[in-house]
Amino acid sequence: MKKSFDLRLVIILIAAVLYTVSSSSQGFMKLDEAPHDISYYRESRVTAPLVKVLYGRPSATTNAKVFGNVIPYNEIWRTGANEATEIKIYKDVMFGDKLVPAGTYVLYTIPSENHWEVILSSNTDVLGAFQYDAVFDVARIMVPVRKGEKLDTFSIGFKKQGEQHISMMLAWGSTRVKVPLDFNEQEYYADSQDFKIKFKN
């Protein structure tokens, strides 16, 4: 009877190991606590996008101080979670006072209490800020910090400011940062097959 019990126990253990190996071999991971999200800016539903941001969205409790605590001041930050935040710019843009060619970049920031440095880097497909190297900087601007209602989850969005100007909004906790983008007077249109460009000037 004891041998029969031992044999059943061995079979169960082997089955459990095989199931674990099989599950691991699928290569799937659990849902991340800071999932990635995409934020687009386009003039309307039928126009092609001007900007796309792919970023991780970390969260903090309502009562927690985010910047200067969860995220240290005066240190390079991935501007999100996990993989470095990537921004795709579909046409040349004035990024603050810097002219930036269309392309894909990594968006880094250096938060401080009263202002942030916002950096575009050409070194893409990197993890977090661990591989940041200033030699790849394409643009670096300084923007002021504003205050707003507390927001538990880090968010990036866009707000139109006049005919040609857009603000990329970075928000977490009570901190708000506006990054100015100027696309001049070009308009992008989309049809069912391809993007078309119309120039006003």
Secondary structure, 3 states (H helix, E strand, C coil): CHHHHHHHHHHHHHHHHHHHHHHHHCCCCCCCCCCEEEEEECCCCCCCCCEEEEEECCECCCCCCCECCCECCCCCECCCCCECCEEEECCCEEECCEEECCEEEEEEEEECCCEEEEEEECCCCCECCCCCCHHHEEEEEEEEEEEEEEEEEEEEEEEEECCCEEEEEEEEEEEEEEEEEECCCEEEEECCCCEEEEECC
